């Protein structure tokens, strides 16, 4: 496994749901497993969670769990397992009628799981499937349940594929009834993060946090940025949430595709500014769904995300239904490791915007990074009670390897998503002789060697602070 600071998030699915396949993903560099609640039932998701914990025990590697809520995503209904091939010039009826299932629907009908989908639709509107890859033009709104469409750009469409309807998503509630039920299941099974789809503004985050608090949990929230409304309210969302995902698939439909790379850089920069972990997602290594090697353009895309200081990169179909899930994860790990080494080697590759926009929110974290660099320390050691110190220090992207000691296992699991936090230990220290206790933990776990020089920083969010430069 390549040593890297950028984390890898893998979506689990039919291609990667077994203990064997999850183990291969961990060995290839996976840090966080994503459970996509747009697919599957509670039985299958519980089996995945149990398999993840089994792999943790077998490998000794902590794996964060990200529950991705479906949100008001409009999807097709059930279709034959092999899917339906839509050809340019074909016509079909898009229907919300309940009796149109894969068993009894005519081949000319496609079911949609959104009852009021005809509201506001008019002739010549475009309806998109599969993140915009399949384009259909409205020929006629027949009635409240049926719309006749003409295929303008065809392709294979499968059951539960995403549907984009003009102007619909922004007018419906962000947290659906399904999301509320799924959330209860996820919290009950101790997921580490909950991703909220189709976030519009900071109020969506606050509403989800109320639901989490109601369940007596404090689970961290990831805001998926995939609407123009979210881009318009970007900074307030990032201030309010615990982490961010650049969901480029739906974002590239809601805004012009050529704007997505610019928005991605803004999201990453603002997330770094506020010390919030950020995930770059969607079609990162899409060709590896069917091929054992990524394209050069895909490699460049992943490398640029690392260069821009993303905390993590996410695989979707590549690891969920692809033929080469572990190879895809290993490819991301290799790219991250290579880029990070080059950034350390050549100062001219440093992102000048990142350096000059770096605000010293917490001087103790900035000073610890500077001290480690100036003294050529072997490790930066953080003790944090709630994760704040670790996230604040990681936002500076120090070249010195980081070791994190936190009070709770819950916090340790949350930090699996944060850049550079590869060695995380859960220990509670007593008030007296903290430095001595930290040194003993390091020796016990054989992380440091004799004569290693380390910089220790403890609880920079509280009045009590330790910055110490010592040699083991």
N, C-alpha and C positions, 0 to 999 in steps of 0.2 A: 504494500500500500504506500502511495506517495505521501510524504509529509507535506501538509498544506495548512493554511490558515482559513481560506475560504471554505465554507461549509457546503455540503451536497445534500439536497433534499430529494428524496425519491418517492414518487407516487406508487403505492402498492396496488396490485390488481391481479388478474388471472395469471399473468406471466411471472409474478413475484410474490405469491401469497404463502408459499410454503416456508418452513423453517430452513430448508436447504437453500432456497433462492434468496431469502432475506439475509442469511449468513454470507452468501456470495456478495450481496450488495454492501454489507458492512465491511467485508474484506476489501472491496473495491473503493471504499471511501465514504459510504453513506453515513451521515450524522443524524438526520431527522427523517422519519417516515411520515408521508402524507396519506391520510385516509380521505378519499374523495366521496363525500356523502351525496353526490349526484347519482351514484351507482351503488348497488349492493343493498343488503338488508342488515338488520342488527346482528343476526346470527353470524353472517360472514365478517362483519366488522369486529365483533368480539373475538372471533377466531384469529383475525389478523393481530389484534392487540395481544392476545395470549401468545401467539407465535413470536411477536416482537420481544416480549419479556423472556421467552425461552432462549432466544438468540442472545439477549443481553447476558443471561446467566452463563451460557455456553462460551461466549467470547470475552466476557469481562468488559465489553464496550457499552457505554451508556447510549441509548438511542432515544432521541426526543420524538414525541408523537404530536403531529399537527392534524387536527380535525378541520376539514374544509367544508363549511356549510354550503349547501347548494344556492341559497338565496333565491331571488325571484327570476332565476334563469329559466327561460322558456325552452322546453324541449319537446321533441317528437315523442310519440308513444311507442308501444311495442311494434317491432318489425321482425320479419324472418331473420334467423340467426346470420344468414349470409348477407343480409342487407338488401337494399334496393338500388339498382343502377339507374340513375336519371341521365337521360341523353338530351343534348341540346335540341330544342324543338318539341320535346315531349310536353304534354299537358297532364295535370293531375289535380285532384281536389284535396285541398288541405282542410281537414275536418276536426272539430272538437266533439263530434257526436260520440257518446259513450260506447255504442255498439260497434265502432270501427276498431277492432283489435287485429293483431297479426293473423288470427285464425280465420276471421270471417270478412275482413275488409277486401274489397276489390283491389286489384293491383294498381288501379288508377287513383286510389285514395291513400293519403298519408295522414295518420292520426297526430294531433298536437295536444299536449297536456296543459292547455291554458284556455279556459272557457271563454273569456272575453277577448280572444285574439283578433276578432274582426272589428273591434271598436277603433274607429279612426282610420281604418284601412280604406284606400280608394284605388281606383283603376290606375295602373302603371307604377304603383308603389313596388319597391323591391323587398323581397323576403329572402333572407340569407340563411344557409345551413353551414355547419362545420366551420365556424370562425370565418365565414365569408367566402369559403372556397367554392360553394355551390350557390348560384344566383338564380332567383326565380322572380318573374314579373307577374303582378296581379292583373289578370284579365277581367275578372268579374267577382264582386262580392255578392254571392248568391243569396245568403241569408246570414243569421247570427252565428251559425255553426259551420258554414262552408264557404270556401273561397277557391275559385278556379285560378290556377297558376300556369305560366309558361316557363319552361326551363331555358334560361339564357346561357348558363354555364353549368354543365353537368358534372357528375361524379357519383361515387358510391356513397350512399347515406345509410347509416345503421340506426337501430333503435336507440332512442334517448339522445340523439344528436342535438346539439344546441341550435336554437332558432333565434334569429335577430329580426325583430319587428320594429319598423320606424316609430320612434317616439314613445314606446310602450314602457320600457323598464323604468324610466325616470318618474313615471306617474304612479307606480305601485310601491307598496311597503317593502322596505329592504329586508326585514326579518319576517319570514313566512311562518305559518303554523307548522309546516314540516321542519323548518329550522329549529323552532322552539322544542319540538319533541326530540330531534336529533341532538340538540345541545344537552338536554337532560341526560341522554344516554352517554354522550361523550364525557360530561363532567362526572357522572357516576363511575366511569371507568378510567378516570384520572388522566385525561389527555393533557398535554403540556401547553398547547396553544390551540386557540379556536380562530379560524380564518373566516372573516365575514365578507361575503360576495356582494358586489354591486353597491359598495358604500357610496353615499352621495355627499355626506357632510359629517362633522364631528358629532352631531346628535345621534347618528346611527350607532356610533361607538358607545356613547353614553347609554343608549337604550339596551345594547347588548350587555354592557357591564352591569346594569341593574338586574338583568335576568341571571347573570352569573352569580352576583352577590346574593340573590334570592335563594340560590341553591347552596349558599354558605361556602362558596369557593372564591378564589382570587385568580383564576386561570387567565393567562395573558392573551391578548387579542391581537390578531393580525388583520390589518385593513387591506383588502384587495383593491388596487387602483385600476379600474377598468371602464370608468365612465368619464365623460367630459366634465360632468358636474363635480366629480371627485378631484379632477385636475384643477378646476376653478377654486376648490376649497382645500387645496393640497396641504398647505402649511398648518392650518388649524387641525386637520385630520391627523397629521404626523405628531403634532404636539399632544394630542389626546390619546392616541393609540399606543400599544406596546411594541408594535412592529408593523412592517409594510411589505406588501407583495406587488411587484410590477407585473400585472396580469396582462401580458401583451396581446393575447388572442382577442378578447372582447374589446380591449382598449383600441386595437387597430381597426375595429369596425366602427366604434363610436366617434373616433377622430380620424383624420387622414393618416394613412399608414406611415407616410414620410415624417410625421411629427412624433411618432412613437419613440425613436431613438433619443430625441431631444428631451421628451418628457421623462424617459428612463433615467437620463443623466441628472435631471432636476430632482427626481424622487430619491435617487441614491445620495446625492449631495445633501439634501435636506435631512434625510434619515441619519447620515453621518453627523450632521450638525447637532441634532437632538439626541444622539446616542441611542437610536432605535434600530434594531436589526432589520435589514432589508433583503428581500429575496427577489432575484431576477428570474422570471418564469416564462414558459410557453415557447414551444418550438425551438428550444436551444439546440438540440441534436436530433431534430425531427427525422432526418434520413435514416437514423439508427433504429427506427421502428422496424425497418426491413433489411438494413444493411449493417455489416459488422464494423464499418468505418464511417466516421463523420466526414462531411464535406469540408473543404478548406474554409468556406465562408462561415460555416457553423463553428469551427474552431476559433476563427477570428472573433465571432460574436461573443463566445464564452470568454475569450481572453480579454476582450474590451470591458466586459462586465467586471472581471477581476481588477483590471486596471483602474476602473472607475470607483473601486472600493465597495462593491456589493459585499454583504455579509455571507450570502449564500446564493447558489444557483439551483434551480429546481428542474427535475425531469418529470414529465407527465406521461404521455403515451409511451415514451421511450422505455420506461421501467414498468409501466402498468400492463401494457398489452404487447409490447415489442418483442422481437425475437432475440434481442441481445441486451437485456437489462443490466447485467453486471458489467458488460463491456462499456455501456454508455456511462455508467457511474465512474468506471475507471478512467475513461476518456476525460471527464470533467476534472477528476482528481489530478490527472497528469497535466492538464492545461493550467489549473490553478497553481500547482507546485512550480511549474516552469516559469510562469509569469511572475510569481512572487520572488523567486530567486533572482530574476533579471532586474526587478525593481530594486532589490537590495544591492545589486552589483553596480548598476549604472545610475548615478544620481540624475542624469539628464532625462531619465524616463519617469522621474517623479511627476505626479500630476500637480502642476503648479496651482491650478484652481483649488484643488483639495488642500494644499499646504496653506495658501493665503486666506482661505475661507474658514480655517480651523479656529474656532473661538475657544478661548480658555475659560470654559464654564466652571471647571473645578481645577484650581491651580495645583492641588496636591497630585492629581493624576498626571497633569502635564509635566510637573517637576520630576515625578518618578520616572516617566519615559525619558526625559532629558538626562537624568542622572544615570540611568541604565546605559544610555548611548555613550555618554562622556566617559564613564568608567569601564566600558566594554564588559558589562555584566553578562554572565551566562544565562541568567533568568530574571524575569520580573515576577515576583510572588505577590498575589493579592489575597487578602482575607476580606470577605464581604458577607454581611448578614442577610442582605436582601437582593444582591446582584447589581446594585447601583454602581459600586466602585468598579466592578469588572466591566460593565458596559461603558462607563465613562473612560476608563483607561483604553479599552479596545478601540474606541472611536479615533484615537490618535494613531492607530495602525503602527505600533512600535515594531522595529526589526528584532528586538530581543524577545525570545520565546516567553510565553506567559504560563504561569502555574496558578490555578485558582483554588482557593479553599473557601467553602461557604458553609453556613450553619445547617441548611436543610437539603435533603435530597430533592425536594421540589424545586428549589432554586438551581441546583446543579443540573437538573433536567432542562430547565428553561434556558440555561446558558449554552446548551448544545447547539443553538442556532447562531450564536454570536461569534463573529470573526476572531480567530486567533486563540480561542479558549479551548485548547485540545486536552489539557491535563486538568481535570476538575475533580476535587475531592470534597466530600461532605463530612465535616467535623465541626463540633462546637468547642470553642476555646474558652477557658476560664478567664477571669478578668486579669489575673496576675501572670506575669512572664509570658506574654503572648508570643514574643519573638522566639523564645526558647521552645515553646510548644510547636510553632510553625516549623522550626528547624527539625524537630523530632519527626514530624509528619513527613517531611521531605526525605529524611534518611530512611524511615520505615518503608516508604514506597519506592525507594531506590531511584528517585527521579534525578537527584543531584549527585555529583561525585566529589570526593575530597578536593579541596582547594578551589571549588567553584565559587564564583563571586555572584551574589544575588542582591537584588533590591527588593525590599519588602514594603508594601503599602497596605494599610488596614483601615477599613470602614471610613472612607473619605467622605461619606455622606453625613457623618456624625461629628460631634465635638471631639471625640477621641480619635486621633490620627497617628499613625506610625509611618514614618518614612525612614528606613534604615538601610545602609549599605554595608553588608557584611560578607565575609568569606567563610564558607563552610569548612 
